C-alpha cells in the first residue's frame, strides 16, 4: 500500500513541474522590456553659471562615458540642431522644458539624460577652492518616468603666490573635479546592451 502512494506523489510532482516549466508568462503593461534602453541622448547641461565651457566639458565627458558603458548615442551637434526650433535659437537654460516624448519624436532615442551643474570658485589671495556639484537623471522617452539618477559633489583646492597662476590652476581643478564627478556618477549607471552578458 505504501509503494503506490509514493509513486502517486512522484507522478504528481513531475506533472506539476512540467506544467510550471511550460507555462508562458503573460505580457503585462509593466513589461520590463518596455524600459529597455539602447540609445541615450545627452541634452545640454543646465547651469546657472555664466561659464558655458564647463557645461560643454561635462556634456562631452558624459557622452564619452555613456559610449564606454555600451549605449548607442547621438552626436551633440545633431541633438542641438534638432532642438534649435524648440529653443528659438537661444541657449537652453532648463532641460525640463523639453518633454521626453518630444525627444523620442525628434531623435528616436530610448532615453534622455537631463543634467544640472553647479560650480563655485572662490579666489583668495593664495588660495582658490573649486566646488562642483552635478546631478543627472535618465528618463524614458516613451513613458517619461525616471529610470536612473545620480548626483555627486567634489571640491578641489589650489595654492599659489601669483593670481594669474592661481586662476589657471583653478581652471585645471574645475576640469579635474568634473572628471572625478563623471566617473563617480557613471559608476552607478547600469551597463548598456553592447556590454550586457
PyMOL commands that set and color helices and strands:
alter all, ss='L'
color gray80, all
select helices_A, chain A and resi 2-22+32-35+52-68+76-87+95-97+100-107+163-187
alter helices_A, ss='H'
color red, helices_A
select strands_A, chain A and resi 39-42+46-47+72-73+111-123+127-140+146-159
alter strands_A, ss='S'
color yellow, strands_A
deselect
rebuild
show_as cartoon
